[in-house]
Amino acid sequence: MNLPPYAQIAAELRDQIENGTLAPGDRVPSTREITQRWGVAMATATKALAALRQEGVIRPIPGVGTVVVGRQPARERPLSLGPAASPGPAAARRPGSSDPRLTPARIVAAAIAVADAEGLAGLSMRRVATEIGVATMSLYRHVADKDDLLLKMMDAAFGECRFPAQPPEGWRDRLELAARTLWAMFQRHPWLAPALSVTRPQPIASGLACAEWVLSALDGRGLDTSTMITIHITLVNYVRGTAVNLELEADAEAASGLNSEEWLDTQEPAIRSIVEAGSFPVFERLTASDYDFNLENLFEFGLQRLLDGLTALIDGRP
């Protein structure tokens, strides 16, 4: 029986995954690469990747691309909080009773697991209570409300940031390490960047460790107080501003079923009609060649340019 073109492409890619040619973590061909390699339309390429995604053998990663899965992705696998997450027989018999093992730390851990898997849109007091296996009202003995819970979640997330006891000698290396530490934290918890406010900073005790690290690196270099604090805020806001795209992309992908590259491919005819109808010769010439958008590369490029600018400010001072 002849398979439709998209199914043939999916089968070939599946064979490469099964025989190890494409290993877990490897990027699979993009829709554009599939159209070029197999000579098919964009819709066919998109359908082939969609079939493999539905099988669970590949998954899109925002800013990276579609990769072969080695284990069930976090947003799709069941939440697990360990043995302590299962309520005992007494709690099961009396769903409205208080679980003596219920602690603020356990509630926060469950809430972070929900937000990591489903985003802030999926977070609610009832959802967290369901994951733990207790009555919703029992949570209010430990957290005031959802806003208080979110604040505790942010404090716990920032608490994962660890800075070495012996810092690098140069201020630039210390700021770069701070930025990469924050970037890794936002990648682990995509919900955190949109939850964090720059204009109305939340009182997050563990977040002061990062502030202390950055400000200590700048201290004693002839900078006034305002400049030092502004540099710190600028650095944090750059990382946060880039990381906001992680949650937005995850939500858009869940709604459309397409990763950013696949979605952009579907918009190509509309973009081309705008370009051809207008007078954008430079844009048209540059976009004629392939550009592989990668959020990780975007972060790295922007970070180095930011540090270059601070180098001119700090080391170039008279």
C-alpha positions as a Markdown table, in Angstrom:
| # | Residue | x | y | z |
|---|---|---|---|---|
| 1 | Met | 0.0 | 0.0 | 0.0 |
| 2 | Asn | 1.4 | 3.4 | -0.9 |
| 3 | Leu | 1.6 | 5.8 | 1.9 |
| 4 | Pro | 0.8 | 9.5 | 1.5 |
| 5 | Pro | 4.0 | 11.7 | 1.2 |
| 6 | Tyr | 3.8 | 13.1 | 4.7 |
| 7 | Ala | 3.6 | 9.5 | 6.1 |
| 8 | Gln | 6.5 | 8.4 | 4.0 |
| 9 | Ile | 8.7 | 11.2 | 5.4 |
| 10 | Ala | 7.5 | 10.5 | 8.9 |
| 11 | Ala | 8.4 | 6.9 | 8.5 |
| 12 | Glu | 11.9 | 7.7 | 7.2 |
| 13 | Leu | 12.6 | 10.0 | 10.1 |
| 14 | Arg | 11.1 | 7.4 | 12.5 |
| 15 | Asp | 13.6 | 4.8 | 11.1 |
| 16 | Gln | 16.5 | 7.2 | 11.7 |
| 17 | Ile | 15.4 | 7.7 | 15.3 |
| 18 | Glu | 15.0 | 4.0 | 15.9 |
| 19 | Asn | 18.3 | 3.0 | 14.4 |
| 20 | Gly | 20.1 | 5.8 | 16.3 |
| 21 | Thr | 21.0 | 8.0 | 13.4 |
| 22 | Leu | 19.0 | 10.7 | 15.1 |
| 23 | Ala | 19.8 | 10.3 | 18.9 |
| 24 | Pro | 17.8 | 11.8 | 21.8 |
| 25 | Gly | 18.4 | 15.5 | 21.8 |
| 26 | Asp | 19.3 | 15.8 | 18.2 |
| 27 | Arg | 17.5 | 18.3 | 16.0 |
| 28 | Val | 15.3 | 16.8 | 13.3 |
| 29 | Pro | 15.0 | 18.5 | 9.9 |
| 30 | Ser | 13.0 | 21.6 | 9.9 |
| 31 | Thr | 10.0 | 22.0 | 7.7 |
| 32 | Arg | 12.1 | 24.1 | 5.3 |
| 33 | Glu | 14.8 | 21.4 | 5.2 |
| 34 | Ile | 12.2 | 18.7 | 4.6 |
| 35 | Thr | 10.7 | 20.7 | 1.6 |
| 36 | Gln | 14.2 | 20.9 | 0.1 |
| 37 | Arg | 15.3 | 17.4 | 0.8 |
| 38 | Trp | 12.1 | 15.6 | -0.2 |
| 39 | Gly | 10.8 | 18.1 | -2.7 |
| 40 | Val | 7.4 | 18.5 | -1.0 |
| 41 | Ala | 5.1 | 21.4 | -0.1 |
| 42 | Met | 5.4 | 23.2 | 3.2 |
| 43 | Ala | 2.1 | 21.8 | 4.3 |
| 44 | Thr | 3.3 | 18.2 | 3.7 |
| 45 | Ala | 6.5 | 18.9 | 5.7 |
| 46 | Thr | 4.4 | 20.4 | 8.6 |
| 47 | Lys | 2.1 | 17.4 | 8.6 |
| 48 | Ala | 5.0 | 14.9 | 8.7 |
| 49 | Leu | 6.5 | 16.6 | 11.8 |
| 50 | Ala | 3.0 | 16.9 | 13.4 |
| 51 | Ala | 2.6 | 13.1 | 13.0 |
| 52 | Leu | 5.8 | 12.4 | 14.8 |
| 53 | Arg | 5.0 | 14.9 | 17.6 |
| 54 | Gln | 1.6 | 13.2 | 18.1 |
| 55 | Glu | 3.5 | 9.9 | 18.5 |
| 56 | Gly | 5.7 | 11.5 | 21.2 |
| 57 | Val | 9.0 | 10.8 | 19.5 |
| 58 | Ile | 9.9 | 14.4 | 18.8 |
| 59 | Arg | 9.1 | 17.6 | 20.6 |
| 60 | Pro | 9.7 | 21.3 | 19.9 |
| 61 | Ile | 11.9 | 23.3 | 22.3 |
| 62 | Pro | 11.4 | 27.1 | 22.2 |
| 63 | Gly | 14.5 | 28.8 | 20.9 |
| 64 | Val | 16.2 | 25.5 | 19.9 |
| 65 | Gly | 14.0 | 23.7 | 17.4 |
| 66 | Thr | 12.3 | 20.2 | 17.2 |
| 67 | Val | 14.4 | 17.5 | 18.8 |
| 68 | Val | 14.2 | 13.8 | 19.4 |
| 69 | Val | 12.9 | 13.0 | 22.9 |
| 70 | Gly | 14.9 | 10.8 | 25.2 |
| 71 | Arg | 12.2 | 10.9 | 27.9 |
| 72 | Gln | 8.7 | 12.2 | 28.3 |
| 73 | Pro | 8.8 | 16.0 | 28.2 |
| 74 | Ala | 8.0 | 18.0 | 31.3 |
| 75 | Arg | 4.9 | 19.6 | 29.9 |
| 76 | Glu | 3.4 | 16.2 | 28.9 |
| 77 | Arg | 4.5 | 13.8 | 31.6 |
| 78 | Pro | 2.3 | 13.3 | 34.7 |
| 79 | Leu | 3.3 | 15.5 | 37.7 |
| 80 | Ser | 5.1 | 13.6 | 40.4 |
| 81 | Leu | 6.0 | 15.0 | 43.8 |
| 82 | Gly | 7.5 | 11.9 | 45.2 |
| 83 | Pro | 6.2 | 9.4 | 47.7 |
| 84 | Ala | 5.1 | 12.1 | 50.2 |
| 85 | Ala | 2.7 | 13.5 | 47.6 |
| 86 | Ser | 0.3 | 10.6 | 48.0 |
| 87 | Pro | -2.3 | 11.2 | 50.8 |
| 88 | Gly | -2.6 | 8.5 | 53.5 |
| 89 | Pro | -5.7 | 6.4 | 54.2 |
| 90 | Ala | -7.0 | 8.8 | 56.8 |
| 91 | Ala | -6.8 | 11.8 | 54.4 |
| 92 | Ala | -8.4 | 9.7 | 51.7 |
| 93 | Arg | -11.3 | 8.9 | 54.0 |
| 94 | Arg | -11.7 | 12.5 | 55.2 |
| 95 | Pro | -11.0 | 14.8 | 52.2 |
| 96 | Gly | -11.9 | 17.8 | 54.2 |
| 97 | Ser | -9.4 | 17.1 | 57.0 |
| 98 | Ser | -6.0 | 18.5 | 57.5 |
| 99 | Asp | -3.0 | 16.4 | 56.4 |
| 100 | Pro | -0.3 | 16.7 | 59.1 |
| 101 | Arg | 2.4 | 16.3 | 56.4 |
| 102 | Leu | 1.1 | 19.4 | 54.6 |
| 103 | Thr | 3.8 | 22.1 | 54.8 |
| 104 | Pro | 4.4 | 25.4 | 53.0 |
| 105 | Ala | 7.4 | 23.8 | 51.2 |
| 106 | Arg | 5.3 | 20.9 | 50.0 |
| 107 | Ile | 2.6 | 23.3 | 48.7 |
| 108 | Val | 5.2 | 25.4 | 46.9 |
| 109 | Ala | 6.9 | 22.4 | 45.3 |
| 110 | Ala | 3.5 | 21.2 | 44.0 |
| 111 | Ala | 2.7 | 24.7 | 42.7 |
| 112 | Ile | 6.0 | 25.0 | 40.9 |
| 113 | Ala | 5.5 | 21.6 | 39.3 |
| 114 | Val | 2.1 | 22.7 | 38.0 |
| 115 | Ala | 3.4 | 26.0 | 36.7 |
| 116 | Asp | 6.4 | 24.3 | 35.1 |
| 117 | Ala | 4.1 | 21.9 | 33.3 |
| 118 | Glu | 1.2 | 24.0 | 32.4 |
| 119 | Gly | 2.3 | 27.7 | 32.9 |
| 120 | Leu | 0.7 | 30.2 | 35.2 |
| 121 | Ala | -2.6 | 29.9 | 33.4 |
| 122 | Gly | -2.9 | 26.4 | 34.8 |
| 123 | Leu | -2.1 | 27.4 | 38.3 |
| 124 | Ser | -4.8 | 27.7 | 40.9 |
| 125 | Met | -5.2 | 26.8 | 44.6 |
| 126 | Arg | -7.7 | 24.1 | 43.7 |
| 127 | Arg | -5.2 | 22.6 | 41.1 |
| 128 | Val | -2.4 | 22.5 | 43.6 |
| 129 | Ala | -4.6 | 20.9 | 46.2 |
| 130 | Thr | -5.6 | 18.3 | 43.7 |
| 131 | Glu | -2.0 | 17.4 | 43.0 |
| 132 | Ile | -1.2 | 17.0 | 46.7 |
| 133 | Gly | -4.4 | 15.2 | 47.4 |
| 134 | Val | -5.9 | 17.5 | 50.1 |
| 135 | Ala | -8.9 | 19.9 | 50.3 |
| 136 | Thr | -8.4 | 23.3 | 48.8 |
| 137 | Met | -9.2 | 25.1 | 52.0 |
| 138 | Ser | -6.4 | 23.3 | 53.8 |
| 139 | Leu | -3.8 | 25.2 | 51.7 |
| 140 | Tyr | -4.9 | 28.5 | 53.3 |
| 141 | Arg | -3.5 | 27.4 | 56.6 |
| 142 | His | -0.1 | 27.8 | 55.1 |
| 143 | Val | -0.5 | 30.4 | 52.3 |
| 144 | Ala | -2.7 | 33.5 | 52.4 |
| 145 | Asp | -3.8 | 33.4 | 48.8 |
| 146 | Lys | -2.6 | 32.7 | 45.3 |
| 147 | Asp | -0.5 | 35.9 | 45.2 |
| 148 | Asp | 1.2 | 34.8 | 48.4 |
| 149 | Leu | 1.8 | 31.4 | 46.9 |
| 150 | Leu | 3.3 | 32.9 | 43.7 |
| 151 | Leu | 5.6 | 35.0 | 45.8 |
| 152 | Lys | 6.8 | 31.9 | 47.7 |
| 153 | Met | 7.2 | 30.1 | 44.4 |
| 154 | Met | 9.4 | 32.9 | 43.1 |
| 155 | Asp | 11.5 | 32.9 | 46.2 |
| 156 | Ala | 12.0 | 29.1 | 45.9 |
| 157 | Ala | 13.0 | 29.4 | 42.2 |
| 158 | Phe | 15.6 | 32.1 | 43.0 |
| 159 | Gly | 16.8 | 30.0 | 45.8 |
| 160 | Glu | 18.0 | 27.5 | 43.2 |
| 161 | Cys | 20.6 | 30.0 | 42.0 |
| 162 | Arg | 24.0 | 29.2 | 43.4 |
| 163 | Phe | 27.1 | 31.4 | 43.0 |
| 164 | Pro | 30.6 | 30.1 | 43.7 |
| 165 | Ala | 32.3 | 30.9 | 47.0 |
| 166 | Gln | 35.4 | 32.1 | 45.0 |
| 167 | Pro | 34.1 | 34.6 | 42.4 |
| 168 | Pro | 35.9 | 35.3 | 39.1 |
| 169 | Glu | 38.4 | 38.2 | 39.4 |
| 170 | Gly | 37.0 | 40.5 | 36.7 |
| 171 | Trp | 33.7 | 42.3 | 37.0 |
| 172 | Arg | 32.7 | 41.3 | 33.5 |
| 173 | Asp | 33.1 | 37.6 | 34.2 |
| 174 | Arg | 31.0 | 38.0 | 37.4 |
| 175 | Leu | 28.2 | 39.8 | 35.6 |
| 176 | Glu | 28.3 | 37.2 | 32.8 |
| 177 | Leu | 28.0 | 34.4 | 35.3 |
| 178 | Ala | 25.1 | 36.1 | 37.0 |
| 179 | Ala | 23.3 | 36.5 | 33.6 |
| 180 | Arg | 23.8 | 32.9 | 32.7 |
| 181 | Thr | 22.7 | 31.7 | 36.1 |
| 182 | Leu | 19.5 | 33.7 | 35.7 |
| 183 | Trp | 19.0 | 32.5 | 32.2 |
| 184 | Ala | 19.2 | 28.9 | 33.3 |
| 185 | Met | 16.7 | 29.5 | 36.1 |
| 186 | Phe | 14.2 | 31.1 | 33.7 |
| 187 | Gln | 14.6 | 28.1 | 31.3 |
| 188 | Arg | 13.8 | 25.7 | 34.2 |
| 189 | His | 10.8 | 27.8 | 35.1 |
| 190 | Pro | 9.4 | 29.6 | 32.0 |
| 191 | Trp | 6.5 | 31.1 | 34.1 |
| 192 | Leu | 9.0 | 33.0 | 36.2 |
| 193 | Ala | 10.0 | 35.7 | 33.8 |
| 194 | Pro | 6.5 | 37.1 | 33.1 |
| 195 | Ala | 5.7 | 36.8 | 36.8 |
| 196 | Leu | 8.7 | 38.9 | 37.8 |
| 197 | Ser | 8.1 | 42.7 | 37.8 |
| 198 | Val | 10.9 | 45.3 | 37.2 |
| 199 | Thr | 8.7 | 48.3 | 37.8 |
| 200 | Arg | 7.1 | 46.9 | 40.9 |
| 201 | Pro | 9.8 | 44.5 | 42.3 |
| 202 | Gln | 8.5 | 41.8 | 44.6 |
| 203 | Pro | 10.1 | 41.2 | 48.0 |
| 204 | Ile | 12.0 | 38.0 | 47.1 |
| 205 | Ala | 14.6 | 37.3 | 49.8 |
| 206 | Ser | 16.6 | 34.8 | 47.8 |
| 207 | Gly | 16.7 | 37.2 | 44.8 |
| 208 | Leu | 19.0 | 39.5 | 46.8 |
| 209 | Ala | 21.8 | 36.9 | 46.4 |
| 210 | Cys | 22.0 | 37.8 | 42.7 |
| 211 | Ala | 21.8 | 41.5 | 43.4 |
| 212 | Glu | 24.6 | 41.2 | 46.0 |
| 213 | Trp | 26.7 | 39.3 | 43.5 |
| 214 | Val | 26.3 | 42.0 | 40.8 |
| 215 | Leu | 26.7 | 45.0 | 43.0 |
| 216 | Ser | 29.7 | 43.6 | 44.7 |
| 217 | Ala | 31.4 | 43.1 | 41.3 |
| 218 | Leu | 30.7 | 46.8 | 40.6 |
| 219 | Asp | 31.7 | 48.1 | 44.0 |
| 220 | Gly | 34.9 | 50.1 | 44.2 |
| 221 | Arg | 35.2 | 50.9 | 40.5 |
| 222 | Gly | 34.4 | 54.6 | 40.7 |
| 223 | Leu | 30.7 | 54.2 | 39.8 |
| 224 | Asp | 28.1 | 56.2 | 41.7 |
| 225 | Thr | 25.2 | 54.5 | 43.5 |
| 226 | Ser | 22.6 | 55.3 | 40.8 |
| 227 | Thr | 24.8 | 53.8 | 38.0 |
| 228 | Met | 25.6 | 50.6 | 40.0 |
| 229 | Ile | 21.9 | 50.0 | 40.7 |
| 230 | Thr | 20.9 | 50.8 | 37.1 |
| 231 | Ile | 23.5 | 48.4 | 35.7 |
| 232 | His | 22.1 | 45.6 | 37.9 |
| 233 | Ile | 18.5 | 46.3 | 36.9 |
| 234 | Thr | 19.5 | 46.5 | 33.2 |
| 235 | Leu | 21.3 | 43.2 | 33.4 |
| 236 | Val | 18.3 | 41.4 | 35.1 |
| 237 | Asn | 15.8 | 43.1 | 32.8 |
| 238 | Tyr | 17.7 | 42.0 | 29.7 |
| 239 | Val | 17.7 | 38.3 | 30.8 |
| 240 | Arg | 14.1 | 38.5 | 31.9 |
| 241 | Gly | 13.0 | 40.3 | 28.8 |
| 242 | Thr | 14.5 | 37.6 | 26.6 |
| 243 | Ala | 13.2 | 34.8 | 28.8 |
| 244 | Val | 9.6 | 36.1 | 28.6 |
| 245 | Asn | 9.5 | 34.5 | 25.1 |
| 246 | Leu | 9.9 | 31.0 | 26.6 |
| 247 | Glu | 6.5 | 31.0 | 28.2 |
| 248 | Leu | 4.8 | 32.9 | 25.3 |
| 249 | Glu | 6.3 | 30.4 | 22.8 |
| 250 | Ala | 5.2 | 27.4 | 25.0 |
| 251 | Asp | 1.6 | 28.8 | 25.1 |
| 252 | Ala | 1.5 | 29.6 | 21.4 |
| 253 | Glu | 2.8 | 26.1 | 20.6 |
| 254 | Ala | 0.3 | 24.4 | 22.7 |
| 255 | Ala | -2.5 | 26.4 | 21.1 |
| 256 | Ser | -1.3 | 26.0 | 17.5 |
| 257 | Gly | 0.5 | 22.7 | 17.5 |
| 258 | Leu | 3.4 | 24.3 | 15.7 |
| 259 | Asn | 6.8 | 25.4 | 16.9 |
| 260 | Ser | 8.0 | 28.9 | 16.1 |
| 261 | Glu | 9.8 | 27.8 | 12.9 |
| 262 | Glu | 6.9 | 25.8 | 11.6 |
| 263 | Trp | 4.5 | 28.7 | 12.4 |
| 264 | Leu | 6.8 | 31.1 | 10.6 |
| 265 | Asp | 6.8 | 28.9 | 7.6 |
| 266 | Thr | 3.0 | 29.1 | 7.4 |
| 267 | Gln | 3.3 | 32.9 | 7.4 |
| 268 | Glu | 5.8 | 33.0 | 4.6 |
| 269 | Pro | 3.3 | 33.7 | 1.8 |
| 270 | Ala | 1.7 | 36.6 | 3.6 |
| 271 | Ile | 5.1 | 38.1 | 4.5 |
| 272 | Arg | 6.3 | 37.7 | 0.9 |
| 273 | Ser | 3.2 | 39.5 | -0.4 |
| 274 | Ile | 3.8 | 42.4 | 1.9 |
| 275 | Val | 7.5 | 42.6 | 0.9 |
| 276 | Glu | 6.8 | 42.4 | -2.8 |
| 277 | Ala | 4.0 | 45.0 | -2.6 |
| 278 | Gly | 6.2 | 47.5 | -0.7 |
| 279 | Ser | 9.7 | 49.0 | -1.2 |
| 280 | Phe | 11.9 | 47.1 | 1.2 |
| 281 | Pro | 14.9 | 46.1 | -0.9 |
| 282 | Val | 17.4 | 45.5 | 1.9 |
| 283 | Phe | 14.8 | 43.4 | 3.9 |
| 284 | Glu | 13.9 | 41.5 | 0.8 |
| 285 | Arg | 17.5 | 40.8 | -0.1 |
| 286 | Leu | 18.4 | 39.6 | 3.4 |
| 287 | Thr | 15.4 | 37.5 | 3.9 |
| 288 | Ala | 15.9 | 35.7 | 0.6 |
| 289 | Ser | 18.6 | 33.6 | 2.4 |
| 290 | Asp | 17.7 | 31.3 | 5.3 |
| 291 | Tyr | 18.0 | 32.7 | 8.8 |
| 292 | Asp | 17.8 | 30.1 | 11.6 |
| 293 | Phe | 16.2 | 31.9 | 14.5 |
| 294 | Asn | 17.5 | 30.6 | 17.8 |
| 295 | Leu | 16.6 | 32.1 | 21.2 |
| 296 | Glu | 19.8 | 30.8 | 22.8 |
| 297 | Asn | 21.9 | 32.5 | 20.1 |
| 298 | Leu | 19.8 | 35.7 | 20.5 |
| 299 | Phe | 20.5 | 35.7 | 24.3 |
| 300 | Glu | 24.2 | 35.1 | 23.8 |
| 301 | Phe | 24.6 | 37.8 | 21.2 |
| 302 | Gly | 22.7 | 40.4 | 23.2 |
| 303 | Leu | 24.5 | 39.5 | 26.4 |
| 304 | Gln | 27.9 | 40.0 | 24.9 |
| 305 | Arg | 26.9 | 43.4 | 23.3 |
| 306 | Leu | 25.5 | 44.5 | 26.7 |
| 307 | Leu | 28.8 | 43.6 | 28.4 |
| 308 | Asp | 30.7 | 45.3 | 25.7 |
| 309 | Gly | 28.8 | 48.5 | 26.4 |
| 310 | Leu | 29.4 | 48.2 | 30.1 |
| 311 | Thr | 33.1 | 47.7 | 29.4 |
| 312 | Ala | 33.2 | 51.0 | 27.6 |
| 313 | Leu | 31.4 | 52.6 | 30.5 |
| 314 | Ile | 33.4 | 51.1 | 33.4 |
| 315 | Asp | 36.9 | 50.4 | 32.1 |
| 316 | Gly | 36.8 | 53.5 | 29.8 |
| 317 | Arg | 36.2 | 55.9 | 32.7 |
| 318 | Pro | 39.0 | 58.5 | 33.3 |
